[in-house]
Amino acid sequence: MEWQQISGLVSKDADYVMALAKQGWRRWQEVEERRLLALYGQEHLQAIHLRMKDMGYQPLVPLHDRRHGFRKGDYAV
């Protein structure tokens, strides 16, 4: 199963973002948090952040960030 098939489930999305944090890939973690915010909204990201904090990880994207979407240069295609 690919991540696109399970994205949208808080537990799976949180596990994915925490795996990025564990590896020290902060920039990628931030991009993924912004992607999840854009796709699923504020409540979804808030649930992910709560799960991350419970496991000792630091979220990078503030919940009050209303820029639903990516910043220029987030994905170099």
C-alpha positions in Angstrom: 0.0 0.0 0.0 1.4 3.4 -0.9 1.2 6.5 1.2 -1.4 8.1 -1.1 -3.8 5.3 -0.3 -3.6 5.8 3.4 -3.2 9.5 3.6 -6.1 11.1 5.4 -5.9 8.8 8.4 -4.6 10.7 11.3 -2.7 7.8 12.8 -0.9 7.0 9.5 -0.2 10.6 8.6 1.2 11.3 12.1 3.4 8.2 11.9 4.7 9.4 8.5 5.5 12.9 9.8 7.1 11.5 13.0 9.3 9.3 10.9 10.5 12.3 9.0 11.2 14.1 12.3 13.0 11.1 13.7 15.4 11.1 10.7 16.0 14.8 11.2 14.4 15.8 7.8 12.9 19.0 9.2 12.4 20.7 5.8 10.6 17.6 4.4 8.6 17.4 7.6 7.4 21.0 7.2 6.5 20.5 3.6 4.4 17.4 4.5 2.7 19.2 7.4 1.7 22.0 5.0 0.5 19.5 2.4 -1.7 17.8 5.0 -3.0 21.1 6.1 -3.9 22.0 2.5 -5.5 18.7 1.8 -7.4 17.9 5.0 -7.7 21.2 7.0 -6.9 22.6 10.4 -8.6 19.9 12.5 -6.7 17.1 10.8 -3.4 18.8 11.3 -4.3 19.6 14.9 -5.0 15.9 15.6 -1.6 15.0 14.0 0.1 17.6 16.2 -1.5 16.3 19.4 -0.3 12.8 18.5 3.2 14.1 17.7 3.4 16.0 21.0 2.2 12.9 22.9 5.1 10.9 21.4 7.7 13.7 22.1 8.0 15.2 18.6 7.9 18.9 17.7 5.4 20.0 15.0 6.9 22.6 12.6 3.8 24.2 11.1 1.8 26.5 13.4 -1.9 25.7 13.6 -2.9 29.3 13.2 -1.1 29.3 9.8 -3.9 30.2 7.3 -1.7 29.8 4.2 -3.4 26.6 3.2 -1.1 25.5 0.5 2.5 25.5 -0.3 5.1 28.3 -0.3 6.9 29.0 -3.5 9.8 26.6 -3.8 8.4 23.9 -1.5 8.4 21.4 -4.3 11.0 21.7 -7.0 9.6 19.9 -10.1 
